[in-house]
Amino acid sequence: MQPTFRRSPLALAILGLLENGPMHPYGIQRLIKQWGKDQVVNVGQRTSLYRMIVRLEDAGLIAAGDTERDERYPERTTYHLTEPGREASRQWLAEIVATPRNEFPEFPAALSFVMLLTPQAATGLLEERRDHLAQRITELEADLASEYEGAPVPRVALIETEYQRAITEAEVRWIEALLDDLRTGSLTWQAALRPSQAGTDQAGTDQTGTDQAMA
């Protein structure tokens, strides 16, 4: 394995699916969606999948095999997992499962600048987010109760959905508590004070103090 290869959810998914045997890219994308893994692995663009397959092949983690030829479809090259690829997937799993990582999601970044809004505007937007999350919980509950070929899906195949539900429920509880603080006024602020402006104001104050001291 190339030491500079950067793991990703998509790379891990490809290696994991190839554990079951050789597959072509279309089959990999179809299985990711069929098994609901597209909720945690981004395969919306097939070009991204093909680029990742090229990178994995260049790194020696997968290898090209036979090419399927059918008049109804374009040629499809199958890929199989190499031993370095199997070792890499086990190493990635161990590291990801055991070690939390700051993944820089958007929502906390937006919260860090919420003071640019009025408390009233923030309240309305948080209520809207809470409602979206409530709908998401309903969808996750339906996924957890899903069946495949008339039989319940094994729990081990849905534990990432359990995790998503738990995280979403926790976020709803946190937003509800924050909304209570906003409604009672225990949390409030003066809107539209830009961080850069605040820094400029502080710098101006510091400079004034310096000038007075020098005088």
LINBEL-V846001 format. One record per helix or strand. SS is the DSSP state (helix for helix, strand for strand). FROM is the first residue (numbers start at 1). TO is the last residue. If there is no record, write none. Layout:
# LINBEL-V846001
ss:SS from:FROM to:TO
ss:SS from:FROM to:TO
This chain:
# LINBEL-V846001
ss:helix from:9 to:18
ss:strand from:23 to:24
ss:helix from:25 to:34
ss:helix from:37 to:39
ss:helix from:46 to:58
ss:strand from:62 to:70
ss:strand from:73 to:81
ss:helix from:83 to:98
ss:helix from:106 to:111
ss:helix from:114 to:116
ss:helix from:119 to:144
ss:strand from:147 to:148
ss:strand from:151 to:152
ss:helix from:155 to:157
ss:helix from:159 to:184
ss:helix from:195 to:214
